[in-house]
Amino acid sequence: MEKTILTLQDVQEAADRIRPYIRRTPLLRQENMDKTLGCEVFLKAEMLQYTGAFKLRGALNKILSLSPEELKKGIICTSSGNHAQACAYVGRMLGIPVTVIVPEDCPKIKIENTQAMGARVVLWERLFAARWKKVNQEAAENGYSIISSFDDPLVMAGQGTVALEILEDYPDIDTLLVPASGGGLLSGIATAVKELGKEIRIIGVQAAASAAYYFSHQAGHPVVVESRPSIADALECSRIGERNYPIIEKYVDDFAIVEEEAIKEAVKLVARNAKLIAEPSACVGVAALLSQKIALRPGEKVCAVLSGGNWSLDMLGKLYNNELPEALH
């Protein structure tokens, strides 16, 4: 029977498996953001991971579990870019074929980084369902193993190692703000934190333009939403992950959604004060604090997971100068 339940032991085993291949990213105490955000600010800088995002953790844990025969045939995934780069990185490391299906409007830097690591990149429709259909077609034709970007227990367990590092560095965090797209990062982190018995508030944060988890949580059951274009392109979420949802409903305390202007201001704040290039999707936690979407106690210690930084300096400059293309406003 396929394993669908995620446990703390799974996350701990993932940490042991992937430790030789990842960078232990820093937890930054960012005092110069405290007054602006209304709390004691901590940032988990996953943009400093080898592929520029947390996705390497889950991809490694899943791919390293495949048999030699499966590895020889190759792997395939679909992604808005960060999971694609992670799979390409692991594929190059192991010397196996990698195919990635990415949205046709995927940021150029993500496509170039993926191709530079030797992966075959196929541009396809932005709609996840269309890309997923293409993945299954190619897998059936070529015998590839599918590496889900979120809805797989081994992937979730790998992403949950982010929480283990945060708690090792600073066990007294009060609230964790976690970007939510498919739910792999959120379910992994929530499982690790809650099954360690920590009384830490876990809040998933989504862009208002695409927030299936937020509205599913509000409704008390899974709902499908229509996604609108967002500067937070990596957080597209029109429907919840089937394996992620029960875990998230069990362990995540609340959700918040943030608008486009708040996300853009958060990107600028992180760049200016923390000196980090964080892609917009990574900054939704900071955006939630900026727009006062999170109820805070005096002196609350809040960690925002900055999930990735695969955004070009050119785009950051255009954001500062209000020169972004209309679709990103």
C-alpha positions as a Markdown table, in Angstrom:
| # | Residue | x | y | z |
|---|---|---|---|---|
| 1 | Met | 0.0 | 0.0 | 0.0 |
| 2 | Glu | 1.3 | 3.5 | -0.9 |
| 3 | Lys | 2.4 | 5.4 | 2.1 |
| 4 | Thr | 0.3 | 8.5 | 2.7 |
| 5 | Ile | 1.0 | 9.4 | 6.3 |
| 6 | Leu | 3.9 | 11.7 | 7.2 |
| 7 | Thr | 5.6 | 11.5 | 10.5 |
| 8 | Leu | 8.4 | 13.2 | 12.5 |
| 9 | Gln | 10.5 | 10.1 | 11.9 |
| 10 | Asp | 10.1 | 10.5 | 8.2 |
| 11 | Val | 11.4 | 14.1 | 8.4 |
| 12 | Gln | 14.3 | 13.0 | 10.6 |
| 13 | Glu | 15.3 | 10.2 | 8.3 |
| 14 | Ala | 15.1 | 12.7 | 5.4 |
| 15 | Ala | 17.5 | 15.0 | 7.2 |
| 16 | Asp | 20.0 | 12.2 | 7.6 |
| 17 | Arg | 19.7 | 11.2 | 3.9 |
| 18 | Ile | 20.1 | 14.6 | 2.4 |
| 19 | Arg | 22.5 | 16.2 | 4.8 |
| 20 | Pro | 25.7 | 15.4 | 2.7 |
| 21 | Tyr | 24.2 | 17.1 | -0.3 |
| 22 | Ile | 22.5 | 20.3 | 0.9 |
| 23 | Arg | 23.6 | 23.6 | 2.5 |
| 24 | Arg | 22.4 | 24.2 | 6.0 |
| 25 | Thr | 20.9 | 27.6 | 5.4 |
| 26 | Pro | 21.2 | 30.4 | 8.1 |
| 27 | Leu | 18.5 | 31.6 | 10.4 |
| 28 | Leu | 18.9 | 35.4 | 10.5 |
| 29 | Arg | 17.9 | 37.5 | 13.4 |
| 30 | Gln | 16.8 | 40.7 | 11.6 |
| 31 | Glu | 16.5 | 43.4 | 14.3 |
| 32 | Asn | 16.3 | 46.2 | 11.7 |
| 33 | Met | 12.9 | 44.9 | 10.6 |
| 34 | Asp | 11.4 | 44.6 | 14.1 |
| 35 | Lys | 9.8 | 48.1 | 14.2 |
| 36 | Thr | 8.4 | 47.9 | 10.7 |
| 37 | Leu | 6.9 | 44.4 | 11.2 |
| 38 | Gly | 5.9 | 44.7 | 14.8 |
| 39 | Cys | 7.7 | 41.7 | 16.2 |
| 40 | Glu | 11.1 | 40.1 | 16.7 |
| 41 | Val | 12.0 | 39.1 | 13.2 |
| 42 | Phe | 13.8 | 35.9 | 12.1 |
| 43 | Leu | 14.4 | 34.9 | 8.5 |
| 44 | Lys | 15.2 | 31.4 | 7.2 |
| 45 | Ala | 17.2 | 32.2 | 4.1 |
| 46 | Glu | 16.5 | 29.3 | 1.8 |
| 47 | Met | 17.5 | 31.3 | -1.2 |
| 48 | Leu | 21.1 | 30.5 | -0.1 |
| 49 | Gln | 20.4 | 26.8 | -0.8 |
| 50 | Tyr | 22.5 | 25.4 | -3.6 |
| 51 | Thr | 19.7 | 25.7 | -6.2 |
| 52 | Gly | 18.4 | 28.9 | -4.7 |
| 53 | Ala | 15.3 | 27.4 | -3.1 |
| 54 | Phe | 14.1 | 24.9 | -0.5 |
| 55 | Lys | 12.9 | 22.5 | -3.2 |
| 56 | Leu | 16.3 | 20.8 | -3.3 |
| 57 | Arg | 15.5 | 19.1 | 0.0 |
| 58 | Gly | 12.4 | 17.3 | -1.1 |
| 59 | Ala | 13.7 | 16.4 | -4.6 |
| 60 | Leu | 16.8 | 14.9 | -3.1 |
| 61 | Asn | 14.9 | 12.8 | -0.6 |
| 62 | Lys | 12.6 | 11.4 | -3.2 |
| 63 | Ile | 15.2 | 10.8 | -6.0 |
| 64 | Leu | 17.7 | 9.1 | -3.6 |
| 65 | Ser | 14.9 | 6.6 | -2.7 |
| 66 | Leu | 14.6 | 5.4 | -6.4 |
| 67 | Ser | 16.0 | 2.0 | -7.5 |
| 68 | Pro | 19.1 | 1.9 | -9.8 |
| 69 | Glu | 16.7 | 0.7 | -12.6 |
| 70 | Glu | 14.4 | 3.7 | -12.1 |
| 71 | Leu | 17.3 | 6.1 | -12.0 |
| 72 | Lys | 18.7 | 4.7 | -15.2 |
| 73 | Lys | 15.4 | 5.4 | -17.0 |
| 74 | Gly | 15.3 | 9.0 | -15.8 |
| 75 | Ile | 12.9 | 11.3 | -14.0 |
| 76 | Ile | 10.3 | 13.9 | -15.0 |
| 77 | Cys | 8.6 | 16.7 | -13.1 |
| 78 | Thr | 6.5 | 19.8 | -13.6 |
| 79 | Ser | 7.3 | 23.0 | -11.9 |
| 80 | Ser | 7.1 | 26.8 | -12.0 |
| 81 | Gly | 10.9 | 26.7 | -11.9 |
| 82 | Asn | 12.4 | 25.9 | -8.4 |
| 83 | His | 11.5 | 22.2 | -8.3 |
| 84 | Ala | 12.7 | 21.9 | -11.9 |
| 85 | Gln | 16.1 | 23.3 | -11.0 |
| 86 | Ala | 16.3 | 21.0 | -7.9 |
| 87 | Cys | 15.5 | 17.9 | -10.0 |
| 88 | Ala | 18.0 | 19.0 | -12.7 |
| 89 | Tyr | 20.7 | 19.5 | -10.0 |
| 90 | Val | 20.2 | 16.1 | -8.5 |
| 91 | Gly | 20.0 | 14.6 | -12.0 |
| 92 | Arg | 23.4 | 16.1 | -12.9 |
| 93 | Met | 24.8 | 14.9 | -9.6 |
| 94 | Leu | 23.7 | 11.3 | -10.2 |
| 95 | Gly | 24.2 | 11.3 | -14.0 |
| 96 | Ile | 20.6 | 10.5 | -14.9 |
| 97 | Pro | 18.2 | 11.9 | -17.6 |
| 98 | Val | 15.9 | 14.7 | -16.4 |
| 99 | Thr | 12.9 | 16.2 | -18.2 |
| 100 | Val | 11.0 | 19.1 | -16.8 |
| 101 | Ile | 7.7 | 20.6 | -17.9 |
| 102 | Val | 7.6 | 24.3 | -17.1 |
| 103 | Pro | 5.0 | 27.1 | -17.7 |
| 104 | Glu | 5.6 | 28.9 | -20.9 |
| 105 | Asp | 5.8 | 32.2 | -18.9 |
| 106 | Cys | 8.3 | 30.8 | -16.4 |
| 107 | Pro | 11.0 | 33.4 | -15.4 |
| 108 | Lys | 13.9 | 33.2 | -17.8 |
| 109 | Ile | 16.5 | 32.8 | -15.1 |
| 110 | Lys | 14.8 | 29.6 | -13.9 |
| 111 | Ile | 14.7 | 28.1 | -17.4 |
| 112 | Glu | 18.3 | 29.0 | -18.1 |
| 113 | Asn | 19.5 | 27.6 | -14.7 |
| 114 | Thr | 17.6 | 24.3 | -15.4 |
| 115 | Gln | 19.0 | 23.9 | -18.9 |
| 116 | Ala | 22.5 | 24.7 | -17.7 |
| 117 | Met | 22.4 | 21.7 | -15.4 |
| 118 | Gly | 21.6 | 19.4 | -18.4 |
| 119 | Ala | 17.9 | 18.9 | -18.1 |
| 120 | Arg | 15.5 | 18.8 | -21.1 |
| 121 | Val | 13.1 | 21.7 | -20.6 |
| 122 | Val | 9.6 | 21.6 | -22.2 |
| 123 | Leu | 7.6 | 24.8 | -22.2 |
| 124 | Trp | 3.9 | 24.1 | -21.7 |
| 125 | Glu | 0.7 | 25.8 | -20.5 |
| 126 | Arg | 0.6 | 27.7 | -17.3 |
| 127 | Leu | -2.4 | 25.7 | -16.0 |
| 128 | Phe | -1.1 | 23.0 | -13.7 |
| 129 | Ala | -3.6 | 20.4 | -14.8 |
| 130 | Ala | -2.4 | 20.7 | -18.4 |
| 131 | Arg | 1.2 | 20.4 | -17.4 |
| 132 | Trp | 0.4 | 17.4 | -15.2 |
| 133 | Lys | -1.3 | 15.7 | -18.1 |
| 134 | Lys | 1.9 | 16.2 | -20.2 |
| 135 | Val | 4.0 | 14.8 | -17.4 |
| 136 | Asn | 2.0 | 11.6 | -17.2 |
| 137 | Gln | 2.0 | 11.2 | -21.0 |
| 138 | Glu | 5.8 | 11.5 | -21.2 |
| 139 | Ala | 6.3 | 9.2 | -18.2 |
| 140 | Ala | 4.1 | 6.5 | -19.8 |
| 141 | Glu | 6.0 | 6.8 | -23.1 |
| 142 | Asn | 9.5 | 6.8 | -21.7 |
| 143 | Gly | 9.3 | 5.0 | -18.4 |
| 144 | Tyr | 10.3 | 8.1 | -16.4 |
| 145 | Ser | 9.7 | 8.2 | -12.6 |
| 146 | Ile | 7.5 | 11.2 | -11.7 |
| 147 | Ile | 8.9 | 13.5 | -9.0 |
| 148 | Ser | 6.0 | 15.5 | -7.6 |
| 149 | Ser | 6.8 | 19.0 | -6.4 |
| 150 | Phe | 4.6 | 18.7 | -3.4 |
| 151 | Asp | 2.1 | 15.8 | -3.2 |
| 152 | Asp | 4.5 | 13.0 | -2.1 |
| 153 | Pro | 5.4 | 11.9 | 1.4 |
| 154 | Leu | 9.1 | 11.7 | 0.6 |
| 155 | Val | 9.1 | 15.2 | -0.9 |
| 156 | Met | 7.1 | 16.6 | 2.1 |
| 157 | Ala | 9.6 | 14.9 | 4.5 |
| 158 | Gly | 12.5 | 16.5 | 2.7 |
| 159 | Gln | 10.9 | 20.0 | 2.9 |
| 160 | Gly | 10.2 | 19.4 | 6.6 |
| 161 | Thr | 14.0 | 19.5 | 7.3 |
| 162 | Val | 13.7 | 23.3 | 7.1 |
| 163 | Ala | 11.9 | 23.2 | 10.5 |
| 164 | Leu | 14.4 | 20.9 | 12.1 |
| 165 | Glu | 17.2 | 23.5 | 11.3 |
| 166 | Ile | 15.1 | 26.4 | 12.5 |
| 167 | Leu | 14.4 | 24.7 | 15.9 |
| 168 | Glu | 18.0 | 23.6 | 16.3 |
| 169 | Asp | 19.1 | 27.2 | 15.8 |
| 170 | Tyr | 16.4 | 28.9 | 17.9 |
| 171 | Pro | 14.0 | 26.6 | 19.8 |
| 172 | Asp | 12.0 | 29.6 | 21.2 |
| 173 | Ile | 10.3 | 30.8 | 18.0 |
| 174 | Asp | 6.6 | 31.7 | 18.7 |
| 175 | Thr | 5.2 | 31.8 | 15.1 |
| 176 | Leu | 6.4 | 30.3 | 11.8 |
| 177 | Leu | 5.1 | 31.9 | 8.6 |
| 178 | Val | 5.4 | 29.5 | 5.7 |
| 179 | Pro | 4.6 | 30.2 | 2.0 |
| 180 | Ala | 2.0 | 27.8 | 0.7 |
| 181 | Ser | 1.6 | 26.6 | -2.9 |
| 182 | Gly | 1.0 | 22.9 | -3.3 |
| 183 | Gly | 1.6 | 22.4 | 0.4 |
| 184 | Gly | 4.7 | 20.3 | 0.5 |
| 185 | Leu | 6.8 | 22.8 | 2.5 |
| 186 | Leu | 3.9 | 23.6 | 4.8 |
| 187 | Ser | 2.9 | 20.0 | 5.5 |
| 188 | Gly | 6.5 | 19.0 | 6.2 |
| 189 | Ile | 7.3 | 21.9 | 8.5 |
| 190 | Ala | 4.0 | 21.5 | 10.4 |
| 191 | Thr | 4.5 | 17.8 | 10.9 |
| 192 | Ala | 8.0 | 18.3 | 12.3 |
| 193 | Val | 7.1 | 21.2 | 14.6 |
| 194 | Lys | 3.9 | 19.7 | 16.0 |
| 195 | Glu | 5.1 | 16.1 | 16.4 |
| 196 | Leu | 8.1 | 17.5 | 18.3 |
| 197 | Gly | 5.5 | 18.8 | 20.8 |
| 198 | Lys | 6.4 | 22.4 | 20.1 |
| 199 | Glu | 3.8 | 25.0 | 21.0 |
| 200 | Ile | 4.6 | 27.1 | 17.9 |
| 201 | Arg | 1.9 | 28.7 | 15.8 |
| 202 | Ile | 2.1 | 27.6 | 12.2 |
| 203 | Ile | 0.5 | 30.0 | 9.6 |
| 204 | Gly | 0.4 | 29.2 | 5.9 |
| 205 | Val | 0.6 | 32.3 | 3.7 |
| 206 | Gln | -0.7 | 32.5 | 0.1 |
| 207 | Ala | -1.0 | 35.2 | -2.6 |
| 208 | Ala | -4.7 | 36.3 | -2.7 |
| 209 | Ala | -4.6 | 35.7 | -6.5 |
| 210 | Ser | -4.3 | 31.9 | -6.0 |
| 211 | Ala | -5.2 | 30.7 | -2.6 |
| 212 | Ala | -6.9 | 27.3 | -2.6 |
| 213 | Tyr | -5.6 | 26.3 | 0.9 |
| 214 | Tyr | -6.8 | 29.6 | 2.5 |
| 215 | Phe | -10.3 | 29.2 | 1.1 |
| 216 | Ser | -10.4 | 25.4 | 1.8 |
| 217 | His | -9.5 | 26.2 | 5.4 |
| 218 | Gln | -12.2 | 28.8 | 5.6 |
| 219 | Ala | -14.8 | 26.4 | 4.1 |
| 220 | Gly | -13.8 | 23.4 | 6.1 |
| 221 | His | -13.4 | 21.2 | 3.0 |
| 222 | Pro | -11.3 | 21.3 | -0.2 |
| 223 | Val | -12.4 | 23.9 | -2.8 |
| 224 | Val | -11.1 | 24.8 | -6.2 |
| 225 | Val | -10.4 | 28.4 | -7.0 |
| 226 | Glu | -9.7 | 30.4 | -10.1 |
| 227 | Ser | -6.1 | 31.6 | -10.2 |
| 228 | Arg | -5.2 | 35.1 | -11.4 |
| 229 | Pro | -1.8 | 36.2 | -12.5 |
| 230 | Ser | 0.5 | 37.1 | -9.6 |
| 231 | Ile | 4.0 | 38.4 | -9.1 |
| 232 | Ala | 4.3 | 35.4 | -6.8 |
| 233 | Asp | 4.3 | 33.0 | -9.7 |
| 234 | Ala | 5.7 | 30.1 | -7.7 |
| 235 | Leu | 2.7 | 30.1 | -5.4 |
| 236 | Glu | 0.0 | 29.2 | -8.0 |
| 237 | Cys | -2.5 | 27.1 | -6.1 |
| 238 | Ser | -6.0 | 26.6 | -7.6 |
| 239 | Arg | -6.5 | 23.3 | -5.8 |
| 240 | Ile | -5.1 | 21.6 | -2.7 |
| 241 | Gly | -2.7 | 18.6 | -2.7 |
| 242 | Glu | -4.6 | 15.5 | -1.8 |
| 243 | Arg | -1.9 | 14.1 | 0.5 |
| 244 | Asn | -1.0 | 17.5 | 1.9 |
| 245 | Tyr | -4.5 | 18.6 | 2.8 |
| 246 | Pro | -5.2 | 16.3 | 5.8 |
| 247 | Ile | -1.8 | 17.0 | 7.3 |
| 248 | Ile | -2.2 | 20.7 | 6.9 |
| 249 | Glu | -5.7 | 20.7 | 8.3 |
| 250 | Lys | -4.5 | 18.7 | 11.3 |
| 251 | Tyr | -1.4 | 20.7 | 12.2 |
| 252 | Val | -1.6 | 24.2 | 10.6 |
| 253 | Asp | -3.1 | 26.8 | 12.9 |
| 254 | Asp | -4.2 | 29.4 | 10.4 |
| 255 | Phe | -3.9 | 30.9 | 7.0 |
| 256 | Ala | -3.4 | 34.4 | 5.7 |
| 257 | Ile | -3.6 | 35.9 | 2.2 |
| 258 | Val | -1.7 | 38.9 | 0.9 |
| 259 | Glu | -2.3 | 41.3 | -2.0 |
| 260 | Glu | 0.2 | 42.1 | -4.8 |
| 261 | Glu | 1.3 | 45.5 | -3.5 |
| 262 | Ala | 2.1 | 44.0 | -0.1 |
| 263 | Ile | 4.2 | 41.3 | -1.7 |
| 264 | Lys | 6.2 | 43.9 | -3.8 |
| 265 | Glu | 6.8 | 46.0 | -0.7 |
| 266 | Ala | 8.0 | 42.9 | 1.2 |
| 267 | Val | 10.5 | 42.1 | -1.6 |
| 268 | Lys | 11.9 | 45.6 | -1.3 |
| 269 | Leu | 12.1 | 45.4 | 2.5 |
| 270 | Val | 14.0 | 42.1 | 2.5 |
| 271 | Ala | 16.4 | 43.5 | -0.1 |
| 272 | Arg | 17.0 | 46.8 | 1.6 |
| 273 | Asn | 17.2 | 45.5 | 5.3 |
| 274 | Ala | 18.4 | 41.9 | 5.0 |
| 275 | Lys | 20.5 | 42.4 | 1.9 |
| 276 | Leu | 18.9 | 39.3 | 0.3 |
| 277 | Ile | 17.4 | 38.7 | -3.1 |
| 278 | Ala | 14.2 | 36.9 | -2.3 |
| 279 | Glu | 11.7 | 36.1 | -5.1 |
| 280 | Pro | 8.2 | 37.5 | -4.5 |
| 281 | Ser | 6.8 | 34.1 | -3.7 |
| 282 | Ala | 9.2 | 33.8 | -0.8 |
| 283 | Cys | 8.2 | 37.1 | 0.7 |
| 284 | Val | 4.5 | 36.4 | 1.4 |
| 285 | Gly | 5.2 | 35.9 | 5.1 |
| 286 | Val | 6.9 | 39.3 | 5.4 |
| 287 | Ala | 4.0 | 40.7 | 3.3 |
| 288 | Ala | 1.5 | 39.3 | 5.8 |
| 289 | Leu | 3.3 | 41.1 | 8.6 |
| 290 | Leu | 3.6 | 44.3 | 6.6 |
| 291 | Ser | -0.1 | 44.4 | 5.9 |
| 292 | Gln | -1.0 | 43.4 | 9.5 |
| 293 | Lys | -2.6 | 40.1 | 8.5 |
| 294 | Ile | -1.1 | 38.4 | 11.5 |
| 295 | Ala | -2.3 | 39.1 | 15.1 |
| 296 | Leu | 0.8 | 39.5 | 17.3 |
| 297 | Arg | 1.6 | 39.7 | 21.0 |
| 298 | Pro | 4.2 | 42.2 | 22.2 |
| 299 | Gly | 7.7 | 40.8 | 21.7 |
| 300 | Glu | 6.5 | 37.9 | 19.7 |
| 301 | Lys | 9.3 | 36.0 | 17.9 |
| 302 | Val | 8.3 | 35.4 | 14.3 |
| 303 | Cys | 10.2 | 33.4 | 11.7 |
| 304 | Ala | 9.3 | 34.0 | 8.0 |
| 305 | Val | 10.6 | 31.2 | 5.8 |
| 306 | Leu | 12.1 | 32.9 | 2.7 |
| 307 | Ser | 11.6 | 29.9 | 0.4 |
| 308 | Gly | 13.7 | 31.0 | -2.6 |
| 309 | Gly | 15.6 | 33.6 | -4.4 |
| 310 | Asn | 15.5 | 32.7 | -8.1 |
| 311 | Trp | 14.6 | 36.2 | -9.3 |
| 312 | Ser | 16.9 | 38.3 | -11.4 |
| 313 | Leu | 18.5 | 41.6 | -10.3 |
| 314 | Asp | 17.0 | 43.1 | -13.4 |
| 315 | Met | 13.5 | 42.3 | -12.2 |
| 316 | Leu | 14.3 | 43.6 | -8.7 |
| 317 | Gly | 15.5 | 46.9 | -10.3 |
| 318 | Lys | 12.3 | 47.2 | -12.3 |
| 319 | Leu | 10.3 | 46.6 | -9.1 |
| 320 | Tyr | 12.1 | 49.4 | -7.4 |
| 321 | Asn | 11.6 | 51.7 | -10.3 |
| 322 | Asn | 8.0 | 50.7 | -10.9 |
| 323 | Glu | 8.8 | 49.4 | -14.3 |
| 324 | Leu | 7.5 | 45.8 | -14.1 |
| 325 | Pro | 5.4 | 44.5 | -17.0 |
| 326 | Glu | 1.7 | 45.2 | -16.6 |
| 327 | Ala | 0.9 | 41.5 | -16.0 |
| 328 | Leu | 3.0 | 41.7 | -12.8 |
| 329 | His | 1.3 | 44.7 | -11.3 |
